[in-house]
């Protein structure tokens, strides 16, 4: 796009993220009617001179874009600053209304610039674009129209969705109906307090939640509903989820907003802080992720109640509540928790929780690592302990981790001294490990 060559009209096939068949003379003629070839040359020159400002350059092309009804690829759509009808506005999201042959990836930027968002979002007609596989919606952390997302509902065939900077207090319930969704990323939505229920999405493999300052609960659904579904058939609770990211959500308290204990409604964070026997029922039958392999959990200090994760292969835990980790480790210590494993697991083939874990990364404010944590880590190959200034010793069970190939300890001054080769008090616990990195 930034080359110095000039193309003839018949050679135009890809311009600023817009693609159409080079042999489609009808599309090319419509394109040239909207913008004369002389104008295209001028447009190309402006892009050559300022390739870094792709947003501004894109806006030039979007005037009249809606007439290209056979358009198949439009990677980027940037909303202009001016109101509809002004000299700075080029038609807005209504340009997308009839472009139902779009496919692949579509990024819509600057959604926060719309003051009366709902009618424009509805005009985009995203629900009719069944060939789109990836949709990225960016608000840039401005505005506060909490209802606007309702009109941006995409077609159920969508595979990947990213939502950035949305400033409403809730994310639209249509997320629960995207049954083909494989990847879901929601981040930098500062006012969002909870998400719709996602546990029944059959194809969801990756869930990424980050920088959500207002998020208090992962779902506004009832814990009882998901417990019942999990006990009836574990395959109905996040059946395909393989990777989960929960990062920088400093006010996140629990997974479920509420649970009905008899006639008394309470929050799951309250249940987790209670020690009464009546609440043990919920912990013993806590839903768990049947196929979750990687869990990245960082800077969520208030999160005390969430589904368990016994089948992990990779775990990154940093500066967050240890409640869910401790409950996962204890899953097979009580009959209720053991019974919540897949029905296909018999007593002879039962795998203890975290026995499949291969990589473990820890950043904790502890003086010692509990021995109990390491009892099932028979598959652990890599352990990294990072920035734990108060950690004074390693557990005795370290010497029994026969699969451990690499141990990295960084920014743990007291532990560094204890792990000094041959002379340190903990040296005998780690001397069998082939690769040691202690900084």
HELIX and SHEET records of a PDB file:
HELIX    1   1 UNK A    9  UNK A   11  5                                   3    
HELIX    2   2 UNK A   25  UNK A   34  1                                  10    
HELIX    3   3 UNK A   37  UNK A   49  1                                  13    
HELIX    4   4 UNK A   54  UNK A   62  1                                   9    
HELIX    5   5 UNK A   65  UNK A   67  5                                   3    
HELIX    6   6 UNK A   92  UNK A   96  5                                   5    
HELIX    7   7 UNK A  111  UNK A  113  5                                   3    
HELIX    8   8 UNK A  117  UNK A  123  1                                   7    
HELIX    9   9 UNK A  126  UNK A  128  5                                   3    
HELIX   10  10 UNK A  148  UNK A  152  5                                   5    
HELIX   11  11 UNK A  173  UNK A  177  5                                   5    
HELIX   12  12 UNK A  223  UNK A  232  1                                  10    
HELIX   13  13 UNK A  234  UNK A  236  5                                   3    
HELIX   14  14 UNK A  268  UNK A  273  1                                   6    
HELIX   15  15 UNK A  277  UNK A  284  1                                   8    
HELIX   16  16 UNK A  323  UNK A  329  1                                   7    
HELIX   17  17 UNK A  331  UNK A  333  5                                   3    
HELIX   18  18 UNK A  335  UNK A  338  1                                   4    
HELIX   19  19 UNK A  371  UNK A  374  5                                   4    
HELIX   20  20 UNK A  396  UNK A  400  5                                   5    
HELIX   21  21 UNK A  413  UNK A  418  1                                   6    
HELIX   22  22 UNK A  427  UNK A  430  1                                   4    
SHEET    1   A 3 UNK A  14  UNK A  15  0                                        
SHEET    2   A 3 UNK A  18  UNK A  19 -1                                        
SHEET    3   A 3 UNK A  73  UNK A  74 -1                                        
SHEET    1   B13 UNK A  76  UNK A  78  0                                        
SHEET    2   B13 UNK A 104  UNK A 109  1                                        
SHEET    3   B13 UNK A 132  UNK A 138  1                                        
SHEET    4   B13 UNK A 160  UNK A 164  1                                        
SHEET    5   B13 UNK A 183  UNK A 187  1                                        
SHEET    6   B13 UNK A 206  UNK A 210  1                                        
SHEET    7   B13 UNK A 243  UNK A 247  1                                        
SHEET    8   B13 UNK A 294  UNK A 298  1                                        
SHEET    9   B13 UNK A 314  UNK A 318  1                                        
SHEET   10   B13 UNK A 359  UNK A 363  1                                        
SHEET   11   B13 UNK A 382  UNK A 386  1                                        
SHEET   12   B13 UNK A 406  UNK A 410  1                                        
SHEET   13   B13 UNK A 435  UNK A 438  1                                        
SHEET    1   C 3 UNK A 217  UNK A 222  0                                        
SHEET    2   C 3 UNK A 254  UNK A 261  1                                        
SHEET    3   C 3 UNK A 264  UNK A 266 -1                                        
END                                                                             
